[in-house]
């Protein structure tokens, strides 16, 4: 029983790290993967570098997406599309009172 009490602080630290650091990262990664899989032609997106555009086509062999912008068509990896910024772009505008 004394040996278990010795390791109890380490076990508690691991449990706290899991629930506050590891698990949220796993959930975020799962959400981003689902987002990239659900992309379709015509979706308005924002890349992580801040480029706004509309999805024109997909390049499955390169795992890339072709984005149509005001400057032309650009090819980006699917992983370069930002989940948070794209969701903010597609939210309906709220009016401030």
C-alpha positions in Angstrom: 0.0 0.0 0.0 2.9 2.3 0.7 4.3 1.8 -2.8 1.1 2.8 -4.4 1.0 6.0 -2.4 4.5 6.8 -3.5 3.4 6.7 -7.2 0.1 8.3 -6.7 1.3 11.9 -7.5 2.8 10.7 -10.8 -0.4 8.9 -11.7 -2.4 12.0 -10.9 -0.1 14.3 -12.9 -0.4 12.0 -15.9 -4.2 11.9 -15.6 -4.4 15.7 -15.4 -2.1 16.1 -18.4 -4.2 13.6 -20.4 -7.5 15.5 -19.8 -6.1 19.0 -20.2 -3.5 18.6 -22.9 -3.5 15.3 -24.8 -7.3 14.6 -25.2 -8.2 18.2 -26.4 -5.4 17.9 -29.1 -6.8 14.6 -30.2 -10.3 16.0 -30.5 -9.1 19.0 -32.5 -7.1 16.8 -34.9 -10.2 14.6 -35.4 -12.3 17.7 -36.1 -9.8 19.1 -38.6 -9.5 15.7 -40.4 -13.3 15.6 -40.7 -13.4 19.2 -42.0 -10.9 18.5 -44.7 -12.7 15.3 -45.8 -16.0 17.2 -46.0 -14.7 20.0 -48.3 -16.5 20.3 -51.6 -16.4 22.4 -54.7 -17.7 25.9 -54.2 -16.9 26.1 -50.4 -15.4 29.4 -49.3 -12.3 28.8 -47.3 -9.4 30.6 -45.7 -5.8 29.2 -45.6 -3.7 29.3 -42.5 -1.6 32.0 -44.2 -4.8 34.2 -44.6 -5.6 33.6 -48.3 -9.4 33.8 -48.9 -10.9 32.0 -51.8 -13.4 29.4 -53.1 -12.6 25.8 -53.8 -12.4 25.3 -57.6 -11.3 21.6 -57.8 -9.4 18.9 -56.0 -6.1 17.2 -56.9 -6.4 13.7 -55.2 -3.0 12.5 -56.3 -1.3 15.4 -54.5 -3.9 15.5 -51.6 -4.3 19.2 -52.6 -7.1 21.6 -53.3 -7.2 24.3 -56.1 -8.5 27.6 -54.7 -9.9 30.3 -57.0 -9.1 33.8 -55.8 -9.2 37.2 -57.3 -5.6 36.8 -58.5 -6.3 33.4 -60.2 -6.2 29.8 -59.2 -3.7 28.5 -56.6 -3.0 25.0 -55.4 -2.6 24.3 -51.7 -2.4 21.2 -49.5 -5.6 20.3 -47.8 -3.8 20.7 -44.5 -3.2 24.4 -45.3 -6.9 25.2 -44.9 -7.8 26.7 -41.6 -10.8 25.2 -39.8 -11.4 28.1 -37.4 -11.0 30.9 -40.0 -13.1 29.1 -42.6 -15.9 28.6 -40.1 -15.8 32.3 -39.1 -15.9 33.3 -42.8 -19.0 31.1 -43.4 -20.9 32.2 -40.3 -23.9 34.4 -41.0 -23.1 38.0 -40.2 -24.5 39.1 -36.8 -25.7 42.6 -36.3 -24.5 44.5 -33.3 -27.0 46.5 -31.3 
